[in-house]
Amino acid sequence: MGSLNVPTRASLLGRIEAQAWDLIVIGGGITGAGVAQQAARRGWKVLLLEQRDFAWGTSSRSSKLVHGGLRYLKEGDIKTTLHSVWERERLMREAPALVQPQSFLFADCAGRKPGRWLMQTGLMVYDLMAGQRSHFYAKLARTRELAPGLNPPNLRGALVFLDAKTDDARLVQRVLQEAQTDGAVCLNYAAAFELLLEHGQVTGVTVEDAVHGGRYTARARAVVNATGAWADRLRAHLGAKPMLRPLRGSHLLISHARLPVTQSISMMHVKDGRPVFLYPWEGCTLIGTTDLDHQGDLNTEASITTAEVDYLLDAVNDQFPQAHIGRADIISTYAGVRPVVDDGQADASKATRDHVAQDECGLITLTGGKLTTFRLMAQDALALAAPHAGKAFARDKAVLFTPASQHPQWSAPVRERLQARYGRHAASWAASATPDELAFVPTTQTLWVELRLAAQNESVVHLDDLLLRRTRLGLLLPRGALDHMDRIRTLTEPYLQWGDAGWDAELARYRSLIARHYGLPMR
Ligand SMILES: Cc1cc2nc3c(=O)[nH]c(=O)nc-3n(C[C@H](O)[C@H](O)[C@H](O)COP(=O)(O)OP(=O)(O)OC[C@H]3O[C@@H](n4cnc5c(N)ncnc54)[C@H](O)[C@@H]3O)c2cc1C
C-alpha cells in the first residue's frame, strides 16, 4: 500500500515506452545492478526492472561476505579465487566502510579437519594472490584473547586471516545509485511479464506496474535476464530447458551482547563437515549458513526450518560450549535461495558457484556466481549484449564508485556510515540532518537519519523496503523494530505520504511478513 514520490515513479513509468532502450536489464539484485552500472557508464541507454523491491531476492539474504573464496582454492579453482581476491581488494579500496575488512579465526583442534598445515598452505596462496601477508597462527593463549569463550573440544590454537564483509542490500543500492547517476532508469515493483519476440529474437518486454497495475511495452536492442534463481522462468518463454538448482541458505541473528565476537569464527560443522561461520555484523552476531535444495515457490519468501535453526545452534554451541545459545537468544532469521547452476552434484555444498552468461535468441542470461564478482560478471554479459545493442565493447578496470562527499561537522563514525551508504550524495542528502538524527539507533550501527533519507530518496514503496533492505533494522532489532515504530513514522511519513489508513495497512503487511519469514518457525 502507498508509494513514494508518485510523480517521480509516474514519470519514470512514462519513459518506459517513450524511449528506445539500448539495454533492458531484468532483475534488481547485485547482478542486474552491476550490468546496469557497467552499461550506463559506457553511455548505453539502460532500463532496469525489478518485480518486487531492489535486492528483494537473494542479494539481501546472503552471508554478506565479500570473500576471496578460500573454498574455491580448496577445490583447485585458482581462476575464481584470484578474481574474487582482486575484486574484494578493489571493493574495499573504492567503497571503504561499505566493504570492510573482517578478521577470521579458524580453530585448530586436534583430530579435526582440515589440519593446521593444510589451512596454512591454502592461506599462504590466498595471501600471495592478494599481494599481502595477512594470516598467522595464534597459539592457544592468543586464541583465547582473540576469541574469549571459544572452546571447541581439543582446541590448541587458531589460524587467523583477513577477508571482508558488507551490507549486501546497501551494496546493491550503491551500485544502482551509480547506474542512475550515469542515466539508467531503475524501477522497483515493475515486473517483466512477457518477452517480445520478432523473427525469433527478443526485442523487449511487457512490464507490469505492481504498484498501480498498469501494463507497458518496453523495446530494446538487447535484454539481459539477471533474475537470479528465477532465471529459468524467463528462459522458459523461449522453450529453454531449466539449468538452475535452487539451494536455500538460512541465517540467525542474535544479540552481540550474548556472543560478543570481534572475529569471524569460521568452522567445519561437527555433523557434516560443512563450512559454517559467525561474525559481528551491524551490532548483532550473524550465524550462517545452510545449503539445502529449495522446493518452495520462489515468489514466496524463503524461511528457515526448525532443522536449520537446530543445525546452526549446534555449530555455535560446539565452538562456544559455555555460551548456551538457544532459541530464546534469536532476534531474527532469514533465508535466501542461491541461483546455482545444476552440475549434477549429489552434495549441494559441492555444486559449482561459478556464473553462467549465455545468449539464447537475444536473451542474455547472467546468473549463478556471487556478490563479490558482480563487476566481472556484468562485463561477461555486456560482451554478449554488445553486438545486439550495436555497441563496441571492451572489458576495462575503470573505477566503479565515484568518490563519496562529506560534511565538515560529521564525526568519523557518522562520516563513514553516510559515505558508505550514499557515496557522492552523502553531503547533499544528509546536510540538514539534526544532531538527533545523527545518533545511532540503540544497539545498532544505524543512524536515525538513514530512515528519513531512504524515505526521501530511495524509492521506498512498502514498510518492508524501509526496514528490511534500505535499513536492516527489521533484522537487527527484536520484533522487527516494531517497538520503534512511532519514531520511524515521525521521521518518514512526510515523504511516504501513506496517510493513516496506508500506515495501518503497511503495518499489518509488515507484521505478517516478519512473523512468517523472519522469525522462528513453529515447532
Ligand atoms: C544463503 C546465501 C549466502 C550467500 N553468501 C554469499 C556471500 O557471503 N558472498 C557472496 O559473494 N555471495 C554470497 N551468496 C551468493 C549471492 O548472494 C548471490 O549470488 C547473489 O545475491 C545473486 O544476485 P542476483 O542479482 O543474481 O539475484 P537476486 O538477488 O535474487 O536478484 C534477482 C532479482 O530478479 C527479480 N526478478 C525475478 N523475475 C523478475 C521479473 N520477471 N521481472 C523483474 N524482476 C524479476 C527478483 O525479484 C530478484 O530481486 C550467497 C547466497 C545465499 C543464498
PDBQT file of the ligand as one rigid body, heavy atoms in Angstrom, charges set to zero:
ROOT
HETATM    1  C1  LIG A 601      22.487 -18.152   1.861  1.00  0.00    +0.000 C 
HETATM    2  C2  LIG A 601      23.356 -17.469   0.855  1.00  0.00    +0.000 A 
HETATM    3  C3  LIG A 601      24.578 -16.946   1.256  1.00  0.00    +0.000 A 
HETATM    4  C4  LIG A 601      25.389 -16.304   0.320  1.00  0.00    +0.000 A 
HETATM    5  N1  LIG A 601      26.532 -15.720   0.752  1.00  0.00    +0.000 NA
HETATM    6  C5  LIG A 601      27.308 -15.040  -0.105  1.00  0.00    +0.000 A 
HETATM    7  C6  LIG A 601      28.437 -14.351   0.364  1.00  0.00    +0.000 A 
HETATM    8  O1  LIG A 601      28.703 -14.307   1.556  1.00  0.00    +0.000 OA
HETATM    9  N2  LIG A 601      29.198 -13.702  -0.540  1.00  0.00    +0.000 N 
HETATM   10  C7  LIG A 601      28.902 -13.692  -1.871  1.00  0.00    +0.000 A 
HETATM   11  O2  LIG A 601      29.668 -13.097  -2.641  1.00  0.00    +0.000 OA
HETATM   12  N3  LIG A 601      27.808 -14.309  -2.350  1.00  0.00    +0.000 NA
HETATM   13  C8  LIG A 601      27.001 -14.971  -1.492  1.00  0.00    +0.000 A 
HETATM   14  N4  LIG A 601      25.865 -15.596  -1.928  1.00  0.00    +0.000 N 
HETATM   15  C9  LIG A 601      25.543 -15.541  -3.340  1.00  0.00    +0.000 C 
HETATM   16  C10 LIG A 601      24.923 -14.201  -3.699  1.00  0.00    +0.000 C 
HETATM   17  O3  LIG A 601      24.084 -13.743  -2.683  1.00  0.00    +0.000 OA
HETATM   18  C11 LIG A 601      24.130 -14.348  -4.986  1.00  0.00    +0.000 C 
HETATM   19  O4  LIG A 601      24.956 -14.912  -5.969  1.00  0.00    +0.000 OA
HETATM   20  C12 LIG A 601      23.640 -13.012  -5.495  1.00  0.00    +0.000 C 
HETATM   21  O5  LIG A 601      22.983 -12.275  -4.497  1.00  0.00    +0.000 OA
HETATM   22  C13 LIG A 601      22.695 -13.236  -6.671  1.00  0.00    +0.000 C 
HETATM   23  O6  LIG A 601      22.310 -11.986  -7.140  1.00  0.00    +0.000 OA
HETATM   24  P1  LIG A 601      21.326 -11.855  -8.360  1.00  0.00    +0.000 P 
HETATM   25  O7  LIG A 601      21.176 -10.425  -8.628  1.00  0.00    +0.000 OA
HETATM   26  O8  LIG A 601      21.805 -12.726  -9.459  1.00  0.00    +0.000 OA
HETATM   27  O9  LIG A 601      19.973 -12.496  -7.855  1.00  0.00    +0.000 OA
HETATM   28  P2  LIG A 601      18.867 -11.829  -6.909  1.00  0.00    +0.000 P 
HETATM   29  O10 LIG A 601      19.477 -11.006  -5.866  1.00  0.00    +0.000 OA
HETATM   30  O11 LIG A 601      17.950 -12.903  -6.484  1.00  0.00    +0.000 OA
HETATM   31  O12 LIG A 601      18.126 -10.836  -7.892  1.00  0.00    +0.000 OA
HETATM   32  C14 LIG A 601      17.256 -11.284  -8.898  1.00  0.00    +0.000 C 
HETATM   33  C15 LIG A 601      16.063 -10.372  -8.879  1.00  0.00    +0.000 C 
HETATM   34  O13 LIG A 601      15.285 -10.596 -10.052  1.00  0.00    +0.000 OA
HETATM   35  C16 LIG A 601      13.961 -10.281  -9.721  1.00  0.00    +0.000 C 
HETATM   36  N5  LIG A 601      13.073 -10.839 -10.741  1.00  0.00    +0.000 N 
HETATM   37  C17 LIG A 601      12.766 -12.136 -10.952  1.00  0.00    +0.000 A 
HETATM   38  N6  LIG A 601      11.919 -12.250 -12.001  1.00  0.00    +0.000 NA
HETATM   39  C18 LIG A 601      11.680 -10.998 -12.450  1.00  0.00    +0.000 A 
HETATM   40  C19 LIG A 601      10.886 -10.461 -13.500  1.00  0.00    +0.000 A 
HETATM   41  N7  LIG A 601      10.159 -11.245 -14.295  1.00  0.00    +0.000 N 
HETATM   42  N8  LIG A 601      10.867  -9.113 -13.677  1.00  0.00    +0.000 NA
HETATM   43  C20 LIG A 601      11.600  -8.296 -12.879  1.00  0.00    +0.000 A 
HETATM   44  N9  LIG A 601      12.363  -8.763 -11.871  1.00  0.00    +0.000 NA
HETATM   45  C21 LIG A 601      12.416 -10.093 -11.661  1.00  0.00    +0.000 A 
HETATM   46  C22 LIG A 601      13.785 -10.891  -8.345  1.00  0.00    +0.000 C 
HETATM   47  O14 LIG A 601      12.704 -10.312  -7.646  1.00  0.00    +0.000 OA
HETATM   48  C23 LIG A 601      15.138 -10.604  -7.697  1.00  0.00    +0.000 C 
HETATM   49  O15 LIG A 601      15.118  -9.455  -6.878  1.00  0.00    +0.000 OA
HETATM   50  C24 LIG A 601      25.002 -16.226  -1.030  1.00  0.00    +0.000 A 
HETATM   51  C25 LIG A 601      23.768 -16.751  -1.426  1.00  0.00    +0.000 A 
HETATM   52  C26 LIG A 601      22.937 -17.348  -0.477  1.00  0.00    +0.000 A 
HETATM   53  C27 LIG A 601      21.594 -17.862  -0.869  1.00  0.00    +0.000 C 
ENDROOT
TORSDOF 0
